[in-house]
Amino acid sequence: MPEDRSDVLIIGGGIAGIATALELLDGNKSVLIVDRDRESAFGGLARESFGGMFFVGSPEQRRQGIRDSADLALRDWTSFAEFGAEDRWPRAWAEAYVERCTADVYHWVRGFGVSFLPVVNWVERGEFRPGNSVPRFHVAWGTGKGLAEALIAALRGHRNAGRLTLRFGCRVERLLTRGGRIEGAAGVDEESGAPFELRAEQIVVAAGGINGDLDRVRQNWHRDWGRPPAELLNGSHRFADGRLHDAVVAAGGVTTHLDRMWNYAAGVHHPKPRKPNHGLSLVPPRSALWLNWRGERIGPQPLVSGFDTRRLVTDICAQERQYSWQLMNMKIALKELAVSGAEHNPSIREKNRPGFLRDILFGNRWLVNEMVSNCEDFVTAATLPELVGKMNALQGDQAVQLETVADAVAQYDATIARGPSLMNDEQLRRIAALRQYRGDRIRLCKFQPIMDAKALPLIAVREFIISRKSLGGIMTDLQSRVLDGAGRPIEGLYAVGEAAGFGGGGVHGLRALEGTFLGGCVLSGRIAAASIDGRTLGG
């Protein structure tokens, strides 16, 4: 049986594992990273992400005249999180993140050449409870792919790179113990089927969450969402299956809040799927009408993205059939339609400034054409009766009622026609508010009616709930040490990133302020490495 030895074994080659390894190499530790995926996918789900990161008091914020503080950010965070009395470690991690994210994450990644778009995005503003009081979502120039590649390059080029070993295609299945102490991990080579054992003084679990296993997602479905949808799409990593959560529990660790997830409401089938139920998460156009399975406008509070992502999922799951439709025209789609992630944002991913400006000024025509032509959930038509016919044909029934859709469209368009002073519609009020911030105004139509002859054809998009990130996970203290049922650290065992609920077993609580996932991976990984080195981060 092949066996490797190192000072530290890191299970998982995502951003959390890479950040941990970089910090450990700085401390002259020998490091083994073992990952289940192929080497070309090194970087994990972060490599596929849009690359948004949550910072407080950043240079980009200051240049925009945005005054932010850790106190304000923590107030917003705890409002969205709805922490309970038992959430000692999640709350402590939230406090640590807002205090340290700019010094220990922003400036750290900037040191590897990562830069950010000059305009900070404003998402999760809050709806029935306060969310982000100011813009904090910093988009990496190069997306998550650029971030991952910058850190991987630093890892491979590190002065102590000779003390680093990388092994890919290895599925870890259990942790090894001796004398009550964790001393390694065992598993199977995915290609050959050969077993292996890996031994180290310290073990760091950085293997992601549970949301890539849709059976586990359904088993842990939050009570607020009722029953799990009949059709659920997968937007997580294909190997985020919770296998290492089970291994940690078997070794005496504790998992918590696995029913807290960051799922999205506007998932569509990937045109070129690479895994079962592979989905894409749309950035839902704010000027589109969001309809239920019958074609009724979902309400009474209309669904508008950018305020409370979790509420969108909750309201759709409350419908008799737990999928939805968005109805728009070509003008709205060109201006507002986007897909989250690196794959469908090539101008940002490839750092193509002319292409980025073209898309901003003239719309994502290439993206709309790609989705309309190749995604099964998009239908188009010149008239509303034709569109509803195609919606029903796609779904295979007559659930969508033409009269219902026509009434929703007519009422919405009539409200716009009355003029801004008489727009008594919550969606239009939201659009008016969003347009006050330049980061939203450049990608948002100005009160665009649906039935506009100059804006055709009409487009309807069938959307499903898409599984994305685990907000709960392995419980850890503020040194990223895994805790047992009595709250005591398990010697030699650490958990970081999504495996640890991005810190403490659920740093976000019930909702995330967005951009805190990549940042949480970096911070928890760096803290784990500093703890292993017996020092304070930054010291």
Secondary structure, 3 states (H helix, E strand, C coil): CCEEEEEEEEECCEHHHHHHHHHHHHCCCCEEEECCCCHHHCEHHHHHCCCEEECCCCHHHHHCCCCCCHHHHHHHHHHHHCCCCCCHHHHHHHHHHHHHHHHHHHHHHHCCCCCECCCCECCCCECCCECCCCCCEEEECCHHHHHHHHHHHHHHCCCCHHHEEEECCEEEEEEEEECCEEEEEEEEECCCCCEEEEEEEEEEECCCCCCCCHHHHHHCCCHHHCCCCCCCEECCCCCCCCHHHHHHHHCCECEECCCCEEEEEEEEECCCCCCCCEEEEEECCCCCEEECCCCCECCCCCCCCCCCHHHHHHHHHCCCCCEEEEEEEHHHHHHHCEECCCCCCHHHHCCCHHHHHHHHHHCCHHHHHHHHHHCCCEEEECCHHHHHHHHHHHHCCCCCCHHHHHHHHHHHHHHHHCCHHHCCCHHHHHHHHHCCCHHHHCCCCCCCCCCCHHHCCEEEEEEEEEEEEECCEECECCCCEEEECCCCEEEEEEECHHHECCCCCCCCCCCCCCCHHHHHHHHHHHHHHHHHHCCCCCC
